[in-house]
């Protein structure tokens, strides 16, 4: 279920490139630092707005891939 400030739930075949990139960035950050990526690090790495950088980790966690 989606709401304000949330990306819609996605099926694996329909994952937008930005969500895929966020998952890769989060996984890489976790491997390198042993902790979840911050909003600011994600924003800098992907070159997205603060709003997008805040929504992407929530989407990843919602999809059950929370690193």
N, C-alpha and C positions, 0 to 999 in steps of 0.2 A: 504494500500500500504506500502511496506517495503522498506527500503533503508539502506545504510551503518550505522552501529551502532544501528539499530532498530530491535526489534524482529518482526516477521511477525504477522499480525493481526490474532487473534485466535477466533475460535468459542467456546462457553462455554464448550461443551463436550470434547474439545481437549486441554484444558488448562493444560500446563505442571505443575508438582508439584512445581517447583521453582516459577512460577508466582503465583500460589495459595498461597504458603508460603509468598511471598512478599505482597500479598493483606492482608493476616491475620496480618502480622507484621505491615503494614502501618495502618490498622484499629486499632490495639491494641495501637500503638504509639499515634494515634490521640485521642483515648479515654482517654489515660493516661495524655497526655501533651497538648491537644487542638490545636495541629499544625501538619502539615505534617511531616513525617519521613524524616530525612536527608539521603543523600547517605552514609555517614559514619556510621550512626546508622543502616541502612539497611545492609550494608556490614558486620558489626560486628554481627548483629543478625542472619544473614543467613550464614555467613562464605563464602561469594562469593568475587570475584574480584571487583576492583573499576569500571571496565568497565560494568560488570553485574549489580552492584549496581546502576550505572547511567542509564542503559537501562530499568531496571524493573519499576521504577516509571513512566517513559514515557509510557511504555506499559500499566500500570494500568490506567493512565489518558486517553490514547487513547481509551481504552476499556470503558471509561465513568464511572470509579469507582474511581475517584481521591480523595483520602483522604490524 
